Amino acid sequence: MIEFRSVGKTYPDGTIAVADFSLIAPSGRTTVLVGSSGCGKTTLLRMVNRMVSPTSGSVWIDDLDVATTDPVALRRRIGYVMQNAGLLPHRKVIDNIATVPRLTGVSKAAAHVRALELMDLVGLDRAMAGRYPGQLSGGQQQRVGVARGLAADPNILLMDEPFGAVDPIVRAELQQELLRLQRELHKTILFITHDISEALLLGDQIVILRRGADIAQAGSGLEIIARPADEFVAEFVGLGGERQLDIRRVGDVEIVLDGSGRPLGQVSARS
């Protein structure tokens, strides 16, 4: 479990990135922070592994205040996946994945065995183990980034817009891959995105943020779509637009239409 207790962050120039934020991200679930650029979501994420220190409040992992832990040791036991993968360009794929286990004292042979297992897990051909990041596609690099984030078998995985730099088709594939991995691994995931469709797909808990990390609404996707807290939330999730759906009968088939009247699919017959 990750808990934010009244955290705030004000930078030296007076910019308030986070005003007063409290939230629990439950264990074994995916919590998605979603909002426009500059709303404070990445600042919150980086508070968890102490890449950013709050100016007020505290962040807890289970019963531990992260401010009382060594930041290097903390980061080595938390998986971190970022946009553009952040791979070391001069190191082969297998060595990129094995980075954290090697830093924690795992032998090279054992770390490579683990890296190959993780390549299988994230859907990468083992033949790519000896390649360099520059020889991979964007989607393949992101899979390597996910494998590296999982290499030390962390309980917590931080994901900062990890699929934002790839094309829509690859992005959809990576989203489905993450859903599959989470069904198997049950990690505590804190996921950052500005894309509400991605949030609705991936999040067990979705937190919609205004500027200053002010929580506009938090809940499941069903709860938010069914009962948006206010006009800001309704507009953010697309109600009245693409998510305002209608049903039209064509013969004996019911067709779902989006807000502009475009057909999206058929209503399934249920007995």
N, C-alpha and C positions, 0 to 999 in steps of 0.2 A: 504494500500500500504506500502511495505517495500522498502526503498531506501538506498543503500550503496553508500556513496560519498567518493571516493578515499581512502578507508580504507586500512590500513596496519597493520601488526602485526609482531614485531620482539621480540623474547624472550631474556631474559638476557644473555643466552649463545651465542647470535648472530644468532640463527636460524631464518630465515625469513619464517614464515608460510604463510603470505599474503604480497605480494609486493605492489600492487596498484590496488584495485578492486572497480569498480563502476557498479551498476546494479539496476534496478527497478523490484521488484516482484509485479505485479499488483494485485489489490484487487479482491477477489473472484476466483482466479485462483491458479493452482498448478505449482509452479516453482521448478524444480528438478536440484540440483547441482550434477553433476556426474563426477567422476574422480578416479584415482588410490589412494591407501592409501598414506597419507602424502601430498596430493596436497593442503590442506588448507580448504576443504569444511566444516568440523565440526567446525573449528575455526570461519569461517564466520557465521555459524548457531548460535553459542553461543554468538556472538557479539549482536545478536538481543535482547536477554533477559539479557544481561550484565553479563553472566557467564564468558565472556572474554572481556576485554577492549582493543580497538584498540590503537596502538601507534601513529597512524595518521589517519586523516579523521574522518568521523562520520556516524552513522546509524540513520535513521529517520523512524518513523512510522507515516504515513500521514504527519502532519505538526509539529511533535514533535521529537526533538533530544533525543534519549533514554538516553544519558549521563546526561541529566538534570532531570531525573526522579529517584525516589526511586527504587532501584533494586528489593526489595522484592515485592513492590506493582506492579511493571512491570511484574515480573514473575507470579504473581497470576492472571494476566489477559491475559497471553499468554499460550496456551496449549503446552505441551512438551511431546513427545513420543519418547522413546529411545529403542535401541536394548536390548533384555532380559527384557523388560517391566519396570524394576526398581521398582517393587512393594515392599511394606513393608511386609515382610514375617510373622510378628506377628499380622497382622491385617486382618480381613475378607475382602472378595471381596467387599462387599457393603461399608465398611469403607475406603478401598483403593480408590474407585471411589469418595467417598464423601470428600476426604481430602481437596481439595482447597475450596469448598464451606464452609466447617466447619471453615477453617482458616479465611475466609472473613466475618464470623459472621452469616452464615445461621444456623438455628436451626438443630439439629440432625435429627428430624423427616422430615423436608423439604428436607434436603440433602439426606436422604435415599430414599425419593420419587423420587427425581431427579436421583439418582443412578439406581434405578430399571427401570426408563424410558430409561436411557442410555443403560442398559443391553439389553433391547428390541431392541434398535436402532442398536447396534453392533452385534446382533445375538447371545446373551448369554442367556441361560435358567435362569430364575429367581431363580430356585432351587439352583443355584451355589452361591447365594448371601452370604450364611453363611459359605462357604468354605474358606480355606486359600490358598494363591497362590501355595504352595507346593502340593496341592491336584488337581491342574489343569494341563492340557497339555500345551505345549509351545504356541500353537496357541490360546488357551483360555486365557492364561496370556497376550498375546499381545492384544487381544480384550479388556481385562480389562484395559490395558495401554491406548488404544485409548479412551475408555469411560472416564477414569480419565482425559485425556487431554481435553476432551470436556465438563467436568462437570461444569465449570464456564461459559460456552457458550462464549468462546473467539472468537474474530474476526480472530486471527492469531493462526495457529497450526504449531509448529516446529516438524519435524519428522526426527530423526537421525538414519538411517538404521534400521527402526523399524521392518522389516521382515527378517533381515539377519541371525537370529539365529534359524529359523524354517526350516523344510524340504520343498522341492520344491512344494509338493502338497498343504500343508498348506499355504505356501507363496502365491501361485496362488489364493487361496481362500481369503486371507487377501487383496491382491491387488484388487480383484474384489469388496470386501466389501468397501474398501476405495473409489473406483470409484463411487459406489452407494451412499455412504455418501456424497461425494462432490457434486453429482448431486442434492441432497436434501438440503445441508447446505450452499454451496457456501462460504466456508472458504478461507482465504488467507493462503495457505499452502506452506511452504518451506521444501522441502523433500531432504534428503541426501542419495545417494546410490553410489556404485561402479559398479552397474550392468546396462549396457546400455539398455538391454531389459526391465528392470523395468522402467527406465527413459522414454523410448519411449512409454510404456504403460500408465504411470501415468501423464506425464508432459504436461501441456499446453505450458509452456516455459521450454526448456531444455538448461542448461548451461554446456558445456564440459570444464573441467579445466585441465590445465597443472600444474606442480609444482609451488608453490608460488601463487596459485589461479589466474594464468594467464588465461584469457578467450580465449580458442581456437576457440569456436563458440557458439553463442546463437541464439535460434530460436525455431520454432516448430519442432516436429519430422519429418514432411513432408519436411520442408525446409532443415533440416540437411541431411536427406537421399538423397534428390534430388540434393543438391549442397553442399557437404562437403567443408569446407573452405580450407583444405590442406590435405596432406597425413596423418598427425597425426590423424585428425578427421576421415578420411576414414577408417584407420586401427582400430581406437577405436570403431567405430560403426559396424565394421565387413564387410564393403564393400570389395569385392574381395574374401570374405570367405562366411560365413553363410548367409549374406544378399545380396550376388550377386545371384539373382534368374534367373531362366530360365523357359521357357514354352515349353512343348513338347506335341504334339498332339498324343493321343492314340485312334484310331478310330474317333469318333465324340466328344471326350472329351479332353479338354486342362488341362494338369497336370502341377502344379508349382513344380519346383525342386530347391533345395538349391545349394550352390556353390560346394558341393561335389557330386551332382547328386541324392541326396535322395529326394523322393517325399514328398511334404508338404501338398498338397491338390488339389482340383479342382478349376478351374476358374469358377465363377458363370456366368450362362447365363443371359444376360440382354436384355430386349426388347428395 
